[in-house]
């Protein structure tokens, strides 16, 4: 049987399958790990093979045929449009996938690391109740972090062969200190917890994460509280959460304090001034200016 006779997919059908293959492969490469990554790669490969050959076995079983032996003159233009679309999806999809998977990784890291820092602080201050409360949160969040990133490596850490061994090492340290945190020597626990910090720092450094990026994500989480209070026109709540946001921004300013960072500071102080002056109706607009100033920095340097 001739190849022409086997074909059962039309030109648009085949081009759509190429795009589907591209989307699934981008998803597998950037966004997934473990079994789901394999599934997405398989679907992507099958879609690509059927697009190249023009033959779909499922179509054959179901008696479907979109293939037409005579091509219309417009088919050339359709191919050009799909070629452009393919390139756009590849470039834009790759860029934003790399960007956002890195951001989400830093979000997860910062959320977990915040409880690590609090546990470290309170064990050093010999405050058991506070240490236990933060330690329990650390254990819960680190378990989620470990489970997710042991099988899934976002693009930013995809080539890090030591990553899994390091996060497993951190897990052993954290879990081994439960008895000490709950009823043992907190000062000794503090010293043991200190061993985690250089492991985290080494992971960030060797994967080219700037400490600015880490502190920006940390600031963002606090800034959202200001945004929420401003949108709710709740001046009292805004003033209440300001010290936390101020502290997070100071951490950013310790690393770099150029014109763009100063713009974030200016917008933050303007929001707080409005809250203190009781100008609740203006809070949301000014808070959006704060967010815009932050986004401008984060997109360029986060």
Secondary structure as the mmCIF struct_conf table of DSSP 4:
data_model
#
loop_
_struct_conf.conf_type_id
_struct_conf.id
_struct_conf.beg_label_comp_id
_struct_conf.beg_label_asym_id
_struct_conf.beg_label_seq_id
_struct_conf.end_label_comp_id
_struct_conf.end_label_asym_id
_struct_conf.end_label_seq_id
HELX_RH_AL_P HELX_RH_AL_P1 UNK A 3 UNK A 6
HELX_RH_AL_P HELX_RH_AL_P2 UNK A 11 UNK A 26
HELX_RH_PI_P HELX_RH_PI_P1 UNK A 27 UNK A 31
HELX_RH_AL_P HELX_RH_AL_P3 UNK A 34 UNK A 53
HELX_RH_AL_P HELX_RH_AL_P4 UNK A 57 UNK A 62
TURN_TY1_P TURN_TY1_P1 UNK A 63 UNK A 63
BEND BEND1 UNK A 69 UNK A 70
HELX_LH_PP_P HELX_LH_PP_P1 UNK A 71 UNK A 72
TURN_TY1_P TURN_TY1_P2 UNK A 73 UNK A 73
HELX_RH_AL_P HELX_RH_AL_P5 UNK A 74 UNK A 124
TURN_TY1_P TURN_TY1_P3 UNK A 125 UNK A 126
HELX_RH_AL_P HELX_RH_AL_P6 UNK A 128 UNK A 151
HELX_RH_3T_P HELX_RH_3T_P1 UNK A 155 UNK A 157
TURN_TY1_P TURN_TY1_P4 UNK A 158 UNK A 159
TURN_TY1_P TURN_TY1_P5 UNK A 161 UNK A 162
HELX_RH_AL_P HELX_RH_AL_P7 UNK A 163 UNK A 176
TURN_TY1_P TURN_TY1_P6 UNK A 177 UNK A 177
HELX_RH_AL_P HELX_RH_AL_P8 UNK A 178 UNK A 183
BEND BEND2 UNK A 184 UNK A 184
HELX_RH_AL_P HELX_RH_AL_P9 UNK A 186 UNK A 206
TURN_TY1_P TURN_TY1_P7 UNK A 207 UNK A 208
HELX_RH_AL_P HELX_RH_AL_P10 UNK A 211 UNK A 231
TURN_TY1_P TURN_TY1_P8 UNK A 232 UNK A 233
HELX_RH_AL_P HELX_RH_AL_P11 UNK A 235 UNK A 255
HELX_RH_AL_P HELX_RH_AL_P12 UNK A 259 UNK A 276
TURN_TY1_P TURN_TY1_P9 UNK A 277 UNK A 278
HELX_RH_3T_P HELX_RH_3T_P2 UNK A 280 UNK A 282
HELX_RH_AL_P HELX_RH_AL_P13 UNK A 283 UNK A 301
#
